[in-house]
Amino acid sequence: MAKKLHYFDLNGIAESIRYLLHYGGQKFEDIRYEVKTWPDNNIKDVLPFGQLPLYEEGTMKLTQSLAIARYIAHKVNLVPTDPWDQAVLDSIVFTIYDFWAKVVAYFKEQDPKRKLEMKRELLEETIDFYFTRFEKHLKDNKGYFHGKLTWVDFVLIGIVEATNLFLGVNIEKKYPAVDTLMKKIFTLPGVKEYVATRKPYVL
Ligand SMILES: N[C@@H](CCC(=O)N[C@@H](CS)C(=O)NCC(=O)O)C(=O)O
């Protein structure tokens, strides 16, 4: 069945899905839209909830980045089988998205004074709050969130890269376990070849 991933020509919340697909050796069409010309109502109006990413397999359509990532991860054995282990990973992935929501709020803010204050808070407080905790979790679990590679490791690295792009930072430089995990993901089969040919993202 033909697989298609629709998203912007950005890392955002879809880069981890691209990584998972490449790692799993899944052939897919990586359909990308320009942020600058969005909204393109010809496209937006046919999206199930008007937003990206959208994943398609034949006639089946799936929205919500985490649902897509977890679905693909299931196919490539990157989701633990034990319900408790799954729940622990869910709690981490939702926390990663709590962090990301703050980056998005900053990005969307229109008032320049408030935007500056939000950036200060992210750089001086929020990143450290979340990443000291992610760092500890990785260190306590052999460098992964679950003692071995799972889908949530991919999600973290995707969000780190997106945050780096949106804020002009390099989060991983201050958090060695995150840095090591990023390097591991980048050298996985499939991901390595994709990263080597990927053009740098610009906002
Ligand atoms: N919770 C959704 C959020 C989807 C979302 O916010 N998509 C944004 C891009 S990251 C979008 O489509 N923005 C354009 C629009 O709303 O028109 C997910 O995780 O997939």
The ligand as an SDF file (V2000), in Angstrom:
LIG
                    3D

 20 19  0  0  0  0  0  0  0  0999 V2000
   -1.6510   17.9020   17.8870 N   0  0  0  0  0  0  0  0  0  0  0  0
   -1.3890   17.9710   16.4730 C   0  0  0  0  0  0  0  0  0  0  0  0
   -0.9610   19.3970   16.1590 C   0  0  0  0  0  0  0  0  0  0  0  0
   -0.9860   19.6500   14.6770 C   0  0  0  0  0  0  0  0  0  0  0  0
   -0.4950   21.0610   14.3540 C   0  0  0  0  0  0  0  0  0  0  0  0
   -0.4920   21.9510   15.2190 O   0  0  0  0  0  0  0  0  0  0  0  0
   -0.0790   21.2530   13.0980 N   0  0  0  0  0  0  0  0  0  0  0  0
    0.4090   22.5180   12.6710 C   0  0  0  0  0  0  0  0  0  0  0  0
    1.8510   22.3860   12.1720 C   0  0  0  0  0  0  0  0  0  0  0  0
    2.9550   21.8440   13.4230 S   0  0  0  0  0  0  0  0  0  0  0  0
   -0.4100   23.0010   11.4770 C   0  0  0  0  0  0  0  0  0  0  0  0
   -0.9290   22.2160   10.6960 O   0  0  0  0  0  0  0  0  0  0  0  0
   -0.4860   24.3220   11.3340 N   0  0  0  0  0  0  0  0  0  0  0  0
   -1.1130   24.9450   10.2010 C   0  0  0  0  0  0  0  0  0  0  0  0
   -2.5790   25.2270   10.4210 C   0  0  0  0  0  0  0  0  0  0  0  0
   -3.1130   24.9970   11.5300 O   0  0  0  0  0  0  0  0  0  0  0  0
   -3.1990   25.7080    9.4710 O   0  0  0  0  0  0  0  0  0  0  0  0
   -0.2880   16.9530   16.0950 C   0  0  0  0  0  0  0  0  0  0  0  0
    0.5140   16.6010   16.9690 O   0  0  0  0  0  0  0  0  0  0  0  0
   -0.2560   16.4850   14.9570 O   0  0  0  0  0  0  0  0  0  0  0  0
  1  2  1  0
  2  3  1  0
  2 18  1  0
  3  4  1  0
  4  5  1  0
  5  6  2  0
  5  7  1  0
  7  8  1  0
  8  9  1  0
  8 11  1  0
  9 10  1  0
 11 12  2  0
 11 13  1  0
 13 14  1  0
 14 15  1  0
 15 16  2  0
 15 17  1  0
 18 19  2  0
 18 20  1  0
M  END
$$$$
